[in-house]
Amino acid sequence: VSNGNIQFNFVYLDIVSLLEQTLAENEDLLHSKQLKIIKNYSNDNIFVTLDGDKTYRIFENLLTNIGKYALTQSRVYVDVIDNQDDVCIVFRNISECQMNFSADEIVERFVRGDKARHEKGSGIGLAIAKSFTEGQKGKFSIQIDGDLFKVVIHFFKNLVND
């Protein structure tokens, strides 16, 4: 995204519906770890101008990571907050393994987080999610507090396509 090789197709979409679709399509993975999804949406429909495919990929990458690394039989919180100028989407879960890395390290390309992990995959899901968020003029941050893993995304409502 940073070198301009990825094109965005911006459309006016309901971000709550897109998130619900992504949750439904990842339900098997989340249920396999007996994760309970707690949803808190400030409105049932929140419209933003975004690339639907890229935004779906952001949500899918985050849910895939939650499905892989969340503590079995725990809760996952998904909040969508409709602010005046932006929409804030927050994913929170408790990690199954100790997180011995910083928030900056975890989004670096090919960093897999817990250095003891042996799962297959390139480990770039969070880097892609961050890149696709920022490519849509959004903000992406990760917060780690003990075993709590939290991703906060802000998409601005008045997106100007440059």
C-alpha positions as CSV (number, residue, x, y, z in Angstrom):
1,V,0.0,0.0,0.0
2,S,2.8,2.4,0.9
3,N,4.3,2.3,-2.5
4,G,1.0,2.8,-4.3
5,N,0.6,-0.8,-5.8
6,I,-2.7,-1.3,-4.1
7,Q,-5.8,0.5,-5.5
8,F,-8.8,1.3,-3.3
9,N,-12.4,1.3,-4.6
10,F,-14.2,3.6,-2.3
11,V,-18.0,3.1,-1.8
12,Y,-20.5,4.3,0.8
13,L,-21.1,1.3,3.0
14,D,-22.6,0.3,6.3
15,I,-19.6,-0.7,8.4
16,V,-21.8,-2.5,11.0
17,S,-23.2,-4.8,8.3
18,L,-19.8,-5.5,7.0
19,L,-18.5,-6.3,10.4
20,E,-21.5,-8.6,11.1
21,Q,-20.8,-10.4,7.8
22,T,-17.2,-10.9,8.7
23,L,-18.1,-12.2,12.1
24,A,-20.6,-14.6,10.6
25,E,-18.1,-15.9,8.0
26,N,-15.5,-16.5,10.8
27,E,-17.9,-18.0,13.3
28,D,-16.6,-21.6,13.0
29,L,-13.0,-20.5,13.8
30,L,-14.2,-18.4,16.8
31,H,-16.5,-21.2,18.1
32,S,-13.7,-23.8,17.7
33,K,-12.0,-22.0,20.7
34,Q,-15.3,-21.5,22.5
35,L,-15.0,-17.7,22.2
36,K,-18.0,-15.7,23.2
37,I,-18.4,-12.5,21.1
38,I,-19.7,-9.5,23.0
39,K,-20.8,-6.8,20.6
40,N,-21.5,-3.2,21.5
41,Y,-22.6,-1.0,18.6
42,S,-23.6,2.6,19.2
43,N,-25.9,2.4,16.2
44,D,-27.3,-0.4,14.1
45,N,-26.2,1.2,10.8
46,I,-23.1,3.4,10.5
47,F,-22.2,4.6,7.0
48,V,-18.7,5.4,5.9
49,T,-16.9,5.8,2.6
50,L,-14.4,2.9,2.4
51,D,-13.1,0.1,0.2
52,G,-15.4,-2.8,1.2
53,D,-13.0,-5.6,0.2
54,K,-10.0,-4.0,2.0
55,T,-12.1,-3.3,5.1
56,Y,-13.4,-6.8,5.1
57,R,-9.8,-8.1,4.9
58,I,-8.9,-5.9,7.9
59,F,-11.7,-7.4,10.0
60,E,-11.0,-10.9,8.8
61,N,-7.3,-10.7,9.6
62,L,-8.1,-9.4,13.1
63,L,-10.7,-12.2,13.7
64,T,-8.3,-14.8,12.4
65,N,-5.6,-13.6,14.9
66,I,-8.2,-13.7,17.7
67,G,-9.2,-17.2,16.6
68,K,-5.6,-18.4,16.7
69,Y,-4.3,-16.6,19.8
70,A,-7.1,-15.8,22.2
71,L,-7.5,-17.8,25.4
72,T,-9.9,-20.7,24.9
73,Q,-13.3,-20.2,26.5
74,S,-12.9,-16.5,26.9
75,R,-14.7,-13.4,25.7
76,V,-14.0,-11.2,22.7
77,Y,-15.3,-7.7,22.8
78,V,-16.1,-5.9,19.5
79,D,-17.2,-2.2,19.9
80,V,-18.3,0.2,17.1
81,I,-18.6,3.7,18.3
82,D,-20.2,6.3,16.0
83,N,-18.5,9.6,16.8
84,Q,-19.2,12.9,15.1
85,D,-16.1,12.9,12.8
86,D,-15.1,9.2,12.8
87,V,-16.1,5.6,13.5
88,C,-14.0,3.8,16.1
89,I,-13.9,0.0,16.0
90,V,-12.3,-1.8,18.9
91,F,-11.4,-5.5,19.2
92,R,-10.4,-6.8,22.6
93,N,-9.4,-10.3,23.7
94,I,-7.3,-12.1,26.3
95,S,-4.2,-13.8,24.9
96,E,-3.6,-17.5,25.4
97,C,0.2,-17.0,25.6
98,Q,2.2,-14.4,27.4
99,M,2.8,-11.4,25.1
100,N,6.5,-10.7,25.4
101,F,6.6,-8.1,22.7
102,S,5.7,-4.4,22.2
103,A,2.7,-3.1,20.3
104,D,5.1,-1.7,17.7
105,E,6.9,-5.1,17.2
106,I,3.7,-7.0,16.7
107,V,2.7,-5.1,13.5
108,E,6.1,-5.3,11.9
109,R,6.1,-7.4,8.8
110,F,6.7,-11.1,9.5
111,V,6.6,-10.7,13.3
112,R,4.5,-13.5,14.8
113,G,4.2,-12.1,18.3
114,D,5.1,-14.8,20.9
115,K,8.5,-16.0,19.8
116,A,7.6,-19.6,20.9
117,R,4.7,-19.9,18.5
118,H,5.1,-22.6,15.9
119,E,1.9,-22.1,13.8
120,K,2.2,-21.9,10.1
121,G,1.7,-18.6,8.3
122,S,3.7,-15.5,7.4
123,G,2.5,-13.5,10.4
124,I,1.7,-10.4,8.4
125,G,-2.0,-10.2,9.1
126,L,-1.7,-7.3,11.5
127,A,0.7,-5.5,9.2
128,I,-1.8,-5.9,6.3
129,A,-4.7,-4.7,8.5
130,K,-2.7,-1.6,9.6
131,S,-1.6,-0.9,6.0
132,F,-5.2,-1.2,4.6
133,T,-6.5,1.0,7.4
134,E,-3.9,3.7,6.8
135,G,-4.4,3.4,3.0
136,Q,-8.0,4.5,3.7
137,K,-6.7,7.5,5.7
138,G,-7.7,5.7,9.0
139,K,-5.7,5.2,12.2
140,F,-4.7,1.8,13.5
141,S,-3.2,1.1,16.9
142,I,-2.5,-1.8,19.2
143,Q,-2.5,-1.7,23.0
144,I,-1.1,-4.4,25.2
145,D,-1.9,-4.5,28.9
146,G,-0.8,-7.7,30.5
147,D,-2.7,-10.4,28.7
148,L,-5.2,-8.0,27.2
149,F,-4.7,-7.4,23.4
150,K,-6.6,-4.5,22.0
151,V,-6.8,-3.1,18.4
152,V,-8.3,0.3,17.9
153,I,-9.3,1.5,14.4
154,H,-10.6,4.9,13.4
155,F,-12.1,5.6,10.0
156,F,-13.0,9.2,9.3
157,K,-16.4,10.0,8.0
158,N,-15.4,12.8,5.6
159,L,-12.9,10.8,3.6
160,V,-11.5,12.9,0.8
161,N,-10.2,10.7,-2.1
162,D,-6.9,12.2,-3.1
